[in-house]
Amino acid sequence: MNLWNSIIKTLELTLQTKNVDLERKIRGAYCGDLLSDVLAHASPGDLWITIHRHRNIVAVAALVNLSGLIITGNRPPDPDTLETAGKEGIPLFTTPFNNFQAAGKLYKILSDYSMI
């Protein structure tokens, strides 16, 4: 199973954006909800785990060149967030897990793939 498929299955992700490329290379992950902290500390290629649903998360993801966004707690993204993510080509997912659970599961997967 490839990395994307493993992450999608294990975190029970639902892809919310249409027509996005799931071939982006995943280099790591970042978990945080303070946008300025993500801007300062996330790395290109990271998946970002957050509770935020507003379109500013897409702007941050684009600026940092993140590989995707994961919104936790089955929170639905705002419609303008989906539209912006689609235009930017950024995969945006939801998961039923909270930040702690999602980060732990993602850490395990990335560790198994020797990425951490």
BAGUNU-311867 format. One record per atom (N, C-alpha, C): x, y, z; residue in one letter. Coordinates in steps of 0.02 Angstrom, whole numbers, plus 50000, padded with zeros to 5 digits. Example, Ala and Ser with C-alpha at 12.3 -4.5 7.8 and 13.67 -1.06 7.14 Angstrom:
<gugus>
506604971650390A506154977550390A506604983550390A506424988850354S506844994750357S506455000250394S
</gugus>
This chain:
<gugus>
500424994150000M500005000050000M500455006250000M500285011149959N500705017149957N500545021650018N500965026650028L500915030950087L500245034450091L500025037550036W499385041050036W498815036350056W498795030450025N498255025650040N498275023450113N498865022450139S498935020450209S498665025950256S498835032150241I498605037750282I497845038450277I497585038150217I496865038950206I496475033550244I496715027350239K496365021850271K496415022250348K497015023250374T497125023150446T496785029050481T496805034950451L496495040750482L495765041650462L495505036850423E494815037050400E494655043750368E495105045850323L495045052350291L494505052350237L494165057950232T493695059150178T493955065050138T494105063850075L494355069250032L493785074050017L493885080450033Q493365085450024Q493455089549960Q494055089849935T494185093749874T494145089149814T493935092049758K493865088249696K494445089949649K494605085149608N495115086249556N495785088449584N496005085349637V496665086849665V497115080749656V497755082049653D498265076949641D498495074049708D498395067549716L498635064249777L499325061249765L499695064049720E500375061849706E500895066349739E500655071549774R501125075949809R501535071849858R502175073249860K502625069649906K502495071949977K502425067150022I502335068650093I503015067950126I503235073250159R503885073250191R503845072950267R503255074350295G503165074350367G502475077050384G502395079450444A501755082050466A501855087550517A501335091550524Y501335096850574Y500635097250604Y500605097850670C499965098250705C499955104750744C499485109050727G499435115450763G498865119550737G498635124150778D498065128150760D498205135750760D498815137650775L498995144650771L499325145750703L498995149550660L499215150250591L499935152850586L500105157650628S500785160350625S501305155050644S501125150550689D501575145250709D501675140350651D501145138750616V501205134250558V501635137550504V501525143950492L501935147650444L502675147450462L502815147950526A503505148250550A503845141450555A503455136150567H503775129850585H503605123750542H503065123950504A502905118350459A503395118550401A503495112750371S503975112150316S503615110350251S503895112350195P503595110350131P503535102650129P502965100450105G502835093250100G502495090250161G502405094250213D502055091750273D501305091250260D500985086750296L500255086650303L500105090550366L499605094850363W499435099050420W498795096550452W498825095050517I498255092950556I498005099050595I497355100650588T497085106650620T496335105850634T496085110250678I495365110550689I495045115950645I495455120250617H495185125950579H494835123750515H494325127550496R493925126050437R493905131750387R494175137450406H494115143550365H494645143650310H494545147950261R494985147850201R495695150150214R495815153350270N496505155450285N496975149550291N496715143650308I497155137750312I497425135950243I497035137250191V497265135850123V497815140750103V497745146950123A498265151950108A498915149950142A498885147850204V499485145650240V499775139450206V499355134650189A499595128550156A499935130050090A499665134750053A499965136649989A500635140250000A500665144650048L501285148350062L501855143750084L501685138750124V502195134150150V502325128350101V501875127550052N501905121950004N501795115250039N501265115050079L501085108950114L500775103950065L500815097550082S500545092350038S499805091250048S499535093550104G498825092650115G498615095250184G497955095750192L497645098150253L497185092750281L497205091750346I496765087050379I496395090750434I495735091350427I495315094650476I495025089150521I495135089850586T494945084550633T494235085350660T493995080150694G493355080450727G492755080550680G492855078250618N492315078350567N492015085350558N492425090450570R492185097250559R492155098550484R491585100750458P491535102050387P491895108550368P492295108450315P492615114650294P492105119550268P492245125950277D491815131150249D491805130450173D491245132250141P491205131750068P491765135650032P491925141650056D492465145350023D493145142250034D493215138350088T493835134650100T493915129250047T493375125750034L493395120449982L493535123349914L493225128949899E493325132149834E494055134349826E494325137349877T495015139749874T495505133949871T495385128649909A495825122849908A495815119649839A495235119349808G495185116549740G495575120749690G495525127249695K495885131749650K496645131049659K496855130149722E497575129449737E497825122349725E497355117649716G497555110649705G497815107249768G497565109549826I497795106749890I497285101749915I497495095549926P497035090549954P496825092550024P496175092650035L495895094250100L495455088450122L495605085850181F495265079950207F494935081650274F494435077550292T494175077650360T494285070650389T494335070550455T494405064250492T493965064550554T493705058850575P493315058850637P493735059450700P494385058350694F494825058550752F494975065650774F495155066450838N495365073050863N496105074150845N496365079950859N497055081450841N497555076450870N497475074850933F497935070350967F497925063450934F497335060750923Q497265054250892Q497545054150820Q497365059250782A497595059650712A498355060250709A498635064450752A499365065350752A499715058950771A499455055350821G499755049050842G499735043850786G499175043250754K499105038450699K499565040350640K499595046750625L500025048950570L500765048050587L500935049350649Y501635048350671Y501835041050661Y501395036450680K501535029350673K501645027450599K501215029950556I501285028350485I501935031050458I502085037350472L502705040350447L503315037050475L503275034750538S503825031050568S503935024350532S503395021050515D503435014750479D503735015650410D503635021450381Y503915023050315Y504605026250322Y504885026150384S505545028950398S505615036250378S505105040050391M505105047150373M505235051650434M505255048650492I505355052650553I505975049950589I
</gugus>
